[in-house]
Amino acid sequence: MSAARPSAGLDAGKVAAARLWAANRFPYLASALFASPVVVAEGLGGFAVDRGWRLYVDPAVLDARTVPQIGFELVHHCSHLLRDHAGRADELPLATAADAVAWVAAGDAEINDDLAGPSSTGDLADVEPANEPILPSTLGCPPGRLAEEYFQPAAGRCQSGMCPADCGSGAHGQERGWELAQGEGSGLRPYQGDLIRRQVASDVLAHAEQAGTLPGGLRRWAEQLVAPRVDWRRALAAELRRGVADTTGRTDYTYRRPSRRAAAVPGVVLPALRRPVPQVAVVCDTSGSMTDDLLTRVMGEVDGILRGVGVRADGVRVLACDAAVHTAQRVRHAGQVELVGGGGTDMGAGIAAAVAGKPKPHVVVVLTDGHTPWPTSEPKGTRVVVGLLRPPGALGPAAAMGPTRAPSFGAPQPPRWARTIVIDEPGVVG
């Protein structure tokens, strides 16, 4: 096939009509349906999407299909992007091209189950797709499951020669030669895709509340994205307790004081056992991007840390930091904290200053909105916990939380070696 190029020469009116048709049937998907830039891909044989949310269209196929059939394809392919099939594929061992095709089939079954299967709302009941859609029943599986559960049955089906069309890297994560390079053209950045997912999830739940008709799988997806069920306070407290327990459980020998058993061995100096006192440092982001509301919440979290860590009252050092550290003080309650700053942001400077303090902290808690560069390497001997403060009014998190994954609010991702907890006003993390 020829190389992909901008949409000049494509029947833009037909694409626009298909988008309007799809948005009329699925109004809660409108943000995603109109977000994808259209790219001509002659010889593709159909439609595809890449990680940058670009929609690749074969002009010959576009001319041959009806507006409802094209609308079905648009809904189908934007669903690959909304459900982050490319990101989920990264968690699987897709070693071969055949594995990628099998994953596309599994994703198709997950999507079509809601769009055209028995559990759908019937919005596509009068549409005859150009190709027979892959459903869970096609793979011999029950409906209402995830693509991960359909993957192995789909692999067996593809080995028998019944494979779906290549939906592009937006469906399986593996870039194709006919796709535009990352950063080329008008593709979306990862954080922009995350924002669209959250917006659509919010629209899905609003539609379900107002209209009451919605595919069950789509509603579950939206609820998991917008309304996760893990209390961030418990998660943050657990991380602090774990760091403190690691420290209080350590013992070492010291010659600074005599051993209680020294009298049993005359003439021999025996060391005594010592147990270190846990030291906690809190780095508060006071840069210009931190609003008064976020700073108030920072103060509240500092109070919570002081009450809940279980270390001595003088064992918590609080540093106010924007692009540089302005204050470093030991406090007994949050009212003593001076949040000085308002300039640029570099939490790496705050972490470095905290680690360089005497005594060295065993746990460093960074409270920030995330708009900061991060150190490239983990500080030795110190556990770092990032409390990522969500701006007021932000929608649900972008991804599951964990040591290797964190949501993006248009900000750099916290480092993999830090444990990241999203601090949200409703009291949840993802």
C-alpha positions in Angstrom: 0.0 0.0 0.0 1.1 3.6 -0.5 2.3 5.7 2.4 -0.2 7.5 4.6 -0.8 11.1 3.9 -3.2 13.9 5.0 -6.8 13.7 4.2 -6.7 15.8 1.0 -8.7 14.1 -1.7 -10.8 12.1 0.7 -14.6 12.4 0.7 -14.7 14.6 3.8 -18.4 15.1 3.6 -19.0 11.3 3.9 -16.7 11.1 6.9 -18.5 14.1 8.6 -21.9 12.5 7.9 -20.7 9.2 9.4 -19.4 11.0 12.5 -22.8 12.8 12.9 -24.6 9.5 12.5 -22.4 7.8 15.1 -22.7 10.8 17.5 -26.5 10.7 17.2 -26.6 7.0 18.0 -23.9 7.3 20.8 -23.9 10.9 22.0 -21.7 10.0 25.0 -18.9 9.0 22.5 -19.0 12.3 20.7 -15.8 13.6 22.3 -13.8 10.6 21.0 -15.6 10.4 17.6 -14.6 14.0 16.7 -11.1 13.9 18.2 -9.3 11.7 15.6 -7.6 13.4 12.7 -8.3 11.6 9.4 -5.3 10.3 7.4 -5.6 8.8 3.9 -4.1 5.3 3.6 -4.6 4.0 0.1 -4.6 0.2 -0.2 -5.2 -0.3 3.6 -8.4 -2.2 2.8 -10.4 -0.6 5.6 -10.0 1.6 8.7 -7.3 1.7 11.4 -6.2 3.8 14.3 -2.7 4.5 15.8 -1.6 5.4 19.3 -1.9 9.1 18.4 -5.6 8.7 17.9 -5.2 9.2 14.1 -7.9 7.5 11.9 -6.5 5.9 8.8 -9.0 5.5 5.9 -8.7 3.7 2.6 -10.6 6.1 0.1 -11.7 3.1 -2.0 -13.4 1.5 1.0 -14.9 4.8 2.1 -16.5 5.2 -1.3 -17.9 1.6 -1.3 -19.6 1.7 2.1 -22.7 3.4 3.3 -22.7 6.2 6.0 -24.1 3.8 8.7 -21.4 1.2 7.9 -18.7 3.9 8.2 -20.3 5.1 11.4 -20.1 1.6 12.8 -16.4 1.5 11.9 -15.8 4.9 13.6 -17.5 3.8 16.8 -15.6 0.5 16.8 -12.2 2.0 16.3 -12.6 4.8 18.8 -13.6 2.1 21.3 -10.2 0.5 20.8 -8.7 3.8 21.8 -11.1 4.5 24.7 -10.5 1.1 26.2 -6.7 1.5 25.8 -6.2 -1.8 24.0 -2.8 -0.6 23.0 -1.7 0.1 26.6 -3.2 -3.2 27.8 -1.4 -5.0 25.0 1.9 -3.7 26.4 1.2 -5.9 29.5 0.9 -9.0 27.4 3.6 -11.1 25.7 2.7 -10.3 22.1 5.8 -11.9 20.6 4.6 -12.2 17.0 2.4 -10.5 14.5 0.0 -13.4 14.9 -0.3 -12.5 18.6 -1.1 -8.9 17.7 -3.9 -10.1 15.4 -5.3 -12.4 18.1 -5.3 -9.5 20.5 -7.2 -7.4 18.0 -9.8 -10.2 17.7 -10.1 -10.3 21.5 -10.6 -6.6 21.6 -13.1 -6.7 18.8 -15.1 -9.3 20.9 -15.0 -7.0 23.9 -16.2 -4.0 21.9 -18.8 -5.7 19.6 -20.4 -7.4 22.6 -21.6 -4.0 23.7 -22.2 -2.5 20.2 -23.8 -5.4 18.3 -24.2 -8.3 20.7 -27.1 -9.5 22.8 -26.1 -7.2 25.6 -26.2 -4.0 23.4 -28.9 -1.4 23.6 -30.0 -2.0 20.0 -28.5 1.2 18.7 -26.9 -0.7 15.9 -29.6 -3.3 15.4 -30.6 -1.7 12.0 -27.0 -1.6 10.8 -25.5 -4.3 8.6 -21.8 -4.1 9.1 -19.7 -4.6 6.0 -17.9 -7.5 7.7 -19.3 -10.0 10.2 -18.4 -8.6 13.6 -16.4 -10.9 16.0 -18.5 -11.5 19.1 -17.7 -13.6 22.3 -19.9 -16.3 20.9 -17.8 -16.3 17.7 -14.8 -17.3 20.0 -17.0 -19.8 21.9 -16.9 -17.6 25.0 -19.6 -16.1 27.3 -20.4 -12.4 26.9 -19.5 -9.6 29.3 -15.8 -10.5 29.7 -12.6 -8.6 29.0 -10.3 -8.9 26.0 -7.7 -10.6 28.2 -10.1 -13.5 28.7 -10.8 -13.7 25.0 -7.2 -13.6 24.0 -6.4 -17.4 24.1 -9.6 -18.4 22.3 -8.9 -15.7 19.7 -5.4 -17.0 19.2 -6.8 -20.5 18.4 -9.3 -19.0 16.0 -6.6 -17.0 14.2 -4.4 -20.1 13.8 -7.3 -21.7 11.9 -7.2 -18.8 9.4 -10.1 -16.7 10.6 -8.4 -13.4 11.4 -9.8 -9.9 11.6 -8.4 -6.9 9.8 -5.4 -5.0 11.2 -6.9 -2.2 13.3 -3.5 -0.5 13.8 -1.3 0.2 16.7 -4.1 1.9 18.5 -5.6 -1.6 18.9 -2.5 -3.7 19.5 0.3 -1.3 20.3 2.7 -2.4 17.5 3.5 0.3 15.0 2.9 -0.4 11.3 5.0 0.8 8.4 2.1 2.7 6.9 1.5 4.7 10.1 2.8 8.2 10.5 5.7 8.5 12.9 5.0 9.5 16.5 5.0 13.3 16.7 4.4 13.6 12.9 1.1 15.2 11.7 -1.7 16.1 14.0 -1.8 13.1 16.3 -2.7 13.4 20.0 -0.3 13.2 22.8 -0.8 10.5 25.5 -2.1 12.9 28.1 -4.6 14.3 25.6 -5.9 10.8 25.0 -6.2 10.3 28.7 -8.3 13.5 29.0 -10.6 12.3 26.2 -11.1 8.9 28.0 -12.0 10.6 31.2 -14.4 13.0 29.4 -16.1 10.1 27.6 -16.4 8.1 30.9 -18.0 11.1 32.6 -20.4 11.5 29.6 -21.2 7.8 29.7 -22.3 7.9 33.3 -24.2 11.1 32.8 -26.1 9.5 29.9 -26.8 6.4 32.0 -28.2 8.5 34.8 -30.4 10.6 32.5 -31.5 8.1 29.8 -31.0 4.8 31.5 -30.1 2.9 28.4 -26.5 1.9 28.0 -24.5 -1.3 27.2 -23.5 -2.9 30.5 -19.9 -3.4 29.6 -19.5 0.3 28.6 -21.0 1.4 31.9 -18.6 -0.9 33.9 -15.7 0.6 32.0 -16.7 4.1 32.8 -17.4 3.4 36.5 -13.9 1.8 36.9 -12.3 4.8 35.2 -14.2 7.6 37.0 -15.1 6.0 40.3 -12.3 3.7 41.5 -12.9 2.3 44.9 -9.5 2.5 46.7 -9.3 5.0 49.6 -6.2 7.0 49.0 -5.9 7.8 52.7 -5.6 4.1 53.5 -3.1 3.6 50.6 -0.9 6.6 51.7 -1.0 5.4 55.4 -0.1 1.9 54.3 2.9 3.1 52.4 4.1 5.2 55.4 3.6 2.4 57.8 5.6 0.1 55.5 8.5 2.5 55.3 8.5 3.1 59.0 8.2 -0.6 59.8 11.2 -1.4 57.6 13.2 1.1 59.6 12.0 0.2 63.1 12.6 -3.5 62.4 16.3 -2.9 61.7 18.8 -3.4 64.5 22.5 -2.8 64.5 25.4 -2.8 66.9 26.9 0.4 68.4 29.9 1.0 70.7 28.5 4.4 71.8 27.1 2.7 74.9 28.2 -0.4 76.7 26.3 -3.7 76.4 24.2 -4.9 79.3 26.1 -8.2 79.0 29.6 -6.6 79.3 29.9 -7.7 83.0 29.8 -11.3 81.9 33.0 -11.0 79.8 35.5 -9.0 81.8 38.1 -7.2 79.7 36.1 -7.4 76.5 34.2 -4.4 75.1 30.8 -5.6 73.8 28.7 -3.5 71.5 25.1 -2.8 72.4 22.1 -3.2 70.1 20.4 -0.1 68.8 17.2 0.4 66.9 17.0 3.5 64.7 14.2 6.0 65.1 12.3 6.4 61.8 12.8 9.7 60.2 10.2 11.1 57.8 10.5 14.2 55.5 7.7 15.9 53.7 8.4 17.9 50.6 5.5 20.3 49.8 5.2 21.7 46.3 4.7 25.5 46.6 5.1 26.4 42.9 2.9 28.7 40.9 0.8 25.8 39.5 -0.3 24.9 43.0 -3.6 26.7 43.7 -4.8 27.9 47.1 -7.1 24.9 47.2 -4.3 22.5 46.6 -2.1 24.2 49.2 -4.9 23.9 51.7 -5.1 20.2 51.0 -1.3 19.9 51.3 -1.6 21.4 54.8 -4.3 18.9 55.7 -2.2 15.9 54.4 0.8 17.2 56.5 -1.5 17.2 59.6 -2.6 13.7 58.8 1.0 12.4 58.3 2.0 14.0 61.7 -0.9 12.3 63.4 -0.7 9.0 61.7 2.9 8.0 61.1 3.5 7.0 64.8 7.0 8.5 65.0 8.2 11.1 67.6 6.7 14.6 67.2 10.1 16.0 66.3 10.7 13.2 63.7 9.0 14.9 60.7 10.8 17.6 58.7 8.8 19.6 56.2 10.4 21.4 53.2 8.6 24.0 51.1 9.9 23.8 47.6 9.2 25.2 44.1 12.3 25.4 41.9 14.4 25.5 45.1 13.9 24.7 48.8 12.8 27.8 50.7 12.2 26.4 54.2 13.0 23.2 56.0 11.6 22.9 59.5 10.5 20.4 62.1 6.9 20.8 63.1 4.4 19.3 65.5 1.3 20.3 63.6 0.5 21.6 60.1 -0.1 25.2 61.4 3.6 25.6 62.0 4.4 24.9 58.3 5.5 27.9 56.2 4.5 27.3 52.6 6.9 29.7 50.8 7.4 29.8 47.1 5.3 30.5 44.0 7.9 30.2 41.3 8.9 27.3 39.0 8.9 23.6 40.0 11.6 21.0 40.6 10.6 18.4 43.2 14.0 16.8 42.5 15.6 19.7 44.4 13.3 19.0 47.3 14.0 15.3 47.4 17.8 16.0 47.2 17.6 18.5 50.1 15.5 16.1 52.1 17.9 13.2 51.6 20.9 15.5 52.4 19.3 16.5 55.8 20.6 15.2 59.1 19.5 12.7 60.2 18.8 11.2 56.8 15.1 10.4 56.3 14.0 6.8 55.8 10.8 8.0 54.0 10.3 11.1 51.9 6.7 12.1 51.0 6.4 14.5 48.1 3.1 16.3 47.9 2.7 17.9 44.4 0.3 18.5 41.5 2.8 16.6 39.3 3.9 19.5 37.1 7.6 19.0 37.8 10.7 17.2 36.5 11.8 14.2 38.5 15.2 12.8 39.4 16.5 10.1 37.1 17.6 7.8 39.8 16.3 6.7 43.2 17.9 8.1 46.3 19.9 5.4 48.1 18.5 4.2 51.4 15.3 6.3 51.3 11.8 5.3 50.3 10.0 7.9 48.2 6.2 8.2 48.2 4.6 10.7 45.8 1.2 12.1 46.8 -0.2 13.4 43.5 -2.8 16.0 44.2 -5.6 16.1 41.6 -6.7 19.6 40.6 -10.3 20.4 41.6 -12.8 19.3 39.0 -10.5 16.8 37.3 -12.1 13.6 36.1 -11.2 10.1 36.9 -7.6 8.8 36.9 -6.0 7.6 33.7 -4.6 4.3 34.8 -4.2 1.9 37.6 -1.9 3.0 40.3 1.2 1.1 41.3 5.0 1.4 41.5 5.3 1.2 37.7 2.2 3.1 36.6 0.6 6.4 37.5 -2.1 8.6 35.9 -1.2 11.6 33.8 -2.9 15.0 34.1 -0.8 16.5 31.3 2.2 16.4 33.6 5.4 14.3 33.6 4.9 10.8 35.0 6.4 10.2 38.5 9.4 7.9 38.4 8.9 4.1 38.4 10.9 3.7 41.6 8.5 5.9 43.6 5.2 4.7 45.0 2.5 7.1 43.6 -0.8 7.7 45.3 -3.4 10.0 43.7 -4.9 12.3 46.3 -8.4 13.1 45.3 -11.1 15.3 46.9 -13.7 12.5 46.9 -11.1 10.3 48.7 -10.1 7.7 46.1 -7.2 6.6 44.0 -7.2 4.4 40.9 
